[in-house]
Amino acid sequence: MTIERIIRIMAGFFVLLSLALGYNGSPIFVSEWFLAFTAFVGLNLLQSGFTGFCPPEKLLSKMGFKRGNGSCGV
């Protein structure tokens, strides 16, 4: 698995989890403040798209994961 795929999976997981924890009608609702974490993930994705800076990318590369062929490569 490539770094790009892992980061996409992580971002999707955190968005869905924080929505489930922050939505009042969810069976695992904790607090509406978890919606702030959803916004944080979205802002990080946005800034990463513009700047190319992504801290998990550096961590995953140090852990030995390989880079992919681009965001839409097969």
Secondary structure, 3 states (H helix, E strand, C coil): CEHHHHHHHHHHHHHHHHHHHHCCCCCCCCCCCHHHHHHHHHHHHHHHHHHCCCHHHHHHHHCCCECCCCCCCC
